[in-house]
């Protein structure tokens, strides 16, 4: 059974800092891994999608890496801004009993202090 | 492009009442999903559909029902609401396979009292 862990559960940094969010998964036979952002009371917004054959994806100040062998992904946020404050979730897609299953982590709540 | 639209955004139900959460997508995605999100927990899959007329149970289907009569719509029905169903419900869709990632709706916050 795939398990997805995100540590820490919460993180507070001063504005301008570069930071790394972590996502660990137990089953390395994944299809892809997706990073989402969730603002309070809102839905999930997709940030980056990494296919199993890829090592990283970049979008603006965001860079996501994937290391399947170690079961880890990181989301790097450069020059953090107060507007980056949100909960960040990772989701891993695997094949389970013929069904493509997606397992979500519980998220890291990020606060960027002006 | 509206993406995935969920209604209502908020709802308070009394124990034993029933309601339908609506979900519509305009991206012609075959796959649609219903998740619930409880505080401090990851999203849990309730039901999913791989196309019109085809639905299947996820991890936590008890107390819910779904239908998929069209590609666009995937309503979630709660029968005999219970306090344990207090949660935030998210609908999502993806193209033929999850390989291409998810698009989520903005959620429905449901409280059962």
Interface residues (C-beta under 8 A of the other chain):
Chain A: X4 X31 X32 X34 X36 X41 X42 X43 X44 X45 X46 X49 X51 X89 X91 X93 X99 X100 X101 X102 X103 X104 X105 X106 X107
Chain B: X6 X35 X40 X41 X42 X43 X45 X56 X90 X92 X97 X98 X99 X100 X101 X102 X103 X104 X105 X106 X107 X109
